[in-house]
Amino acid sequence: MGSALLLAHLCMHDLADLLSEMEMNRNKKLKHYSRLLKRQGIVNSWAEKETSGLIKEVLPSGSVDSTTKLIFANAIYFKGAWNEKFDASATKEYTFDLLNGSSVQVPFMTSKNMQVVSAFDGFKVLGLPYKQGEDKRSFSMYLFLPDAKDGLPALVEKVGSESRFLDRHIPYQKVEVGDFRIPRFKISFGFEASNVLKGLGLVLPFSAGGDLTEMVDSNVGQNLYVSSIYHKSFIEVNEEGTEAAAASAAVIKLRGLPLPKVDFVADHPFLFLIREDLTGTVLFVGHVLNPLAN
């Protein structure tokens, strides 16, 4: 009888120790999870601050876990006022044709001023310069508009496959415009970019032997690799200018014979980019499929 009680006492003691150990492990996991959430929150708060609140969550839930050792983050914020603002009272709704054959009613901005436009084989390019900032940099937004309503995929293919395509198709001269309309639009976009980069041939940083020692000043760098790359962007274009998550502009004028009026009506999908014109550096690039869809 005494040995049975002793055995029961020992079993209860072992059970108590087991439960205590489980509670300690649970607390450790909760504390670790709390630290992970804090790291994620720090990065997201930094991104929100650096982009003036436009991008609030660059790291989504679950992107940081117990194997995360380092987080590299960068942000770019652009807000530029047009060199020549659009008159908001002249903005009216017109039809914008979508790639699927349907259409939507969209607010279009317009102007009677001369514009920086060039016509090429199968597409036109509009340059909208921003006001000059305090330094020598000169920024412009460029809209690449295919002639065909469904011509955007072919135009994007050209941009990506032909050497120096953008540099060879930048307009410089102001011309008289006939029918001139561009839509207001706002775009917010985010995705995990590692598979896209691997598809482009950038494989080594994502492999176990990625060796990030030149990025990380530690022996641990040999064992580190890039697990994920999260990208988020935001851009808004209206009568005042552009806000994207630098300001400026200058137009190089050429003397010559008067050119005929050019129509530029962006009423179907088009490509856009923001470029620093002195260096040719592209800060943002994207396409508008539906100006009403964020």
Buried (B, 14 or more C-beta within 10 A) or exposed (E): EEEEEEEEEEEEEEEEEEEEEEEEEEEEEEEEEEEBEEBBEEBBEBBBEBBEEBBEBBBBEEBBEEEBEEBEEEBEBBBBBBBEBBEEEEBEEBEBBBBEEEBBEBBBBBBEEBBBBBBEEEBBBBBBBBBBBEEEBBBBBBBBBBEEBBBBEEBBEBBEEEEEEBEEBBBEBBBBBEEBBBBBBBBBEBEEBBEEBBEEEBEEBBEEEBBBBEEBEEEEBEBBEBEBBBEBBBBBBBBBBBBBBBBBBBBEEEEEEEBEEBEBBBBBBBBBBBBBBEEEEEBBBBBBBBBBEE
